[in-house]
Amino acid sequence: MVNMRIENTKSIWMSATMLVPIAKVLITPDKVSFYEKFQRTFFEGDVSFLNKQFNTDFEFKDLQNLLMGLPLSDLKKGDWERISHPKYYLLVPKSKDMAFRPTYFFDPNTFLLKEQRFLVPGSQQSLTVKYLNHQRLDGELIPGEVQISLFDGKDLKTVTLVYNRIEFPSRMSLPFDIPEGYKPIEL
């Protein structure tokens, strides 16, 4: 199980547990830090670490939007084309000169983002994010489940995040300290 806390535009904190805590992650606009208890290792680096892993140019805001069911692209900028689909409103950019080519799937009744796909032109690499089981909280609809799939051309890796409890507290704690004696790792 993963507990996640997001402080808008400031931090994303996650704690993974299997009866006991096993790992923690803290992402800020400038830094990525995590540690895991089995190997007693940790990593600290700048946000470019994420982009190197996935060959992207995401920013902190993009990662936050991805987790909260919001489009990564600013749909008010650029030219978009609607593609006919029996179940969704599909939007794709008219420009084909992009490192990642997004496709957005919106529910035609609620206009909620249900899925966003990113294809790397000229390759078989793709990132697909699906948003399921939306729930209303403080007047906002938030996905209850996020399925993230990354295909690198050979292997498909999928992570499913289930949001059991969503809150917007006025004060939030983000407990994160790398324990003494843990070894740094290079990624």
N, C-alpha and C positions, 0 to 999 in steps of 0.2 A: 504494500500500500504506500502511496506517496501523498504526503501532505504538502500543499502548495499555498504560499501567500504572495500576493502581488501588491506592492505599493506603487501606485500609478506613476509612471515615468522615473521611478527611483530604483526599484529592486524586485527581483523574482527570487524567492526562497523556496526550496523543496527539501523535504526530509523523507527518506525511504525507510520503511520499517518492515520487518518480518518478525513479529512479536517483540522485537527489540530494535532500536535504531541501527541501521546498517550503513547509511550514507547521507550526506547533506550537500546541497548545492546552493550557492549564492551568486546571482548574476546582477550586476549593476551596469549602467551605461558604459563604464570604463573597464570592468573587471569580471572575470569568471573564476570562481573558486569552488573546489569540491574536495571532499575526502570520503574514503570508504574504510570501514572498520575491519573487514576480513583480511586484506593485505596490509592494512595500516599505512596507506599511501594517501597523498594529496596532490592537488594541482592548483596553482595560482598563475593566472596569466591575463592578458588583456582580451577584450571581446573579439579580436581578430582570430582567436583560437577557433571560435565557432565557424567563422567563414573559411578558415583553412580546412576544417574537417569536411565541410560540405561544398567547397568551391563556390561560395556565395558572397554577396556583399550586404548581408543583412545588418541592420542596426538594432539596438536594444528595443526601440519602439516596434520594430517588425516582429521580434520574438514575442513581445507582450501581446500584440494584435493576434498573432498566430494562436496563442494559448486562450485568448478570450473570444474567438470566433469573429474577428474583424478582418477585412481584406488587408493584405500586405501593401497593395498599391493604393495610392490616393486616386479614387475613381473620378474625382473632379478635375484631375489633370490628365492630359492626353486625350486621344480619340479612341473610343471604344465601339465595338461592333457587337450587336446582339445576334446570337445564333439560334435558330429554331430548334426547340427541344420539346418533347411532349410533357415533361415533368418539371422542368426548371426554366428560369430565365438564365441564359448563359451569356456572359460577357467575356470578350477577348480583345486585346489591344489590336488596333489597326496596323500599328508598326510591327514589323517582323524583326527589326534590329534590336533584340534584347538578349541579355545573357540568360535570363530566365523568362520563359513565355508563360504568363499566368492565364488561367481560365477560372472564372468565378461562377458558381452554381448558386442561384438564389431561389428560395421558395416563392412561387408566384403569388401566394396568398398573404404571407407575412413579410416578405422581402428580407427574411433572415438569410444570412450566408449559411449554406448547408455543406459546401465543399469548395476548396480551392486547390487547384493543381498547378504545378510549375514544371514545365518541360525545358530541358536544356537543348536548344536547337542543334542539330547535327549529331546528337548522341541519343542513347536510350535512357539517360538519367532522368529521374522525375521525383518530385515530392508531391504527395497527396495528403491533404488534411480534411477530414470529415468532422462535421459538428452534429451531434445527436442529442436528443432529449433536452431541449431547451427548457429552462425554468425561469420564472419571473422573480426578480429580487430587486427591491427598492426601485421599482418601475423599469428595470432593465431586463432584457432577456439574455440569459447567459447559457452557453451550452453545458449540459450535464456530463457530456462525454466528448472527448476529442481523440480521434484516431489519426495518428501520424504515420505515414508509410513513405519510406525512402527506397527507391530502386536505383542502384548504381550501375545498371547495365547487365549485372549478373545475379546479384542477390537482392531480395526484398526484405527490408527490416521494418517491423511495425511496432509502434508503442501506442498503447491505449491508456489515456488518462480519464479516470472517472472522478468527477467532482461530487463527493458525497455531501459536502457542506460548503456553502458559499456565504461569506459574510463581507460586509464593508465596514469594519470597525473604524472608529475615529483614531484610535491608537493601536499600533501594531508592533509586536516584537518579532525580530528576525534573529533568533539565537544561532550564531555561527562563529565558532572558534575552532581552529585546527588543533587537535589534541597534541600534546608533547610526545615526541618520539616517533611521529609519523614520517615516512620517507617521501621526498618529492619525486614526482614522475614527470617525464617529458612526453608531450603528445604532439 
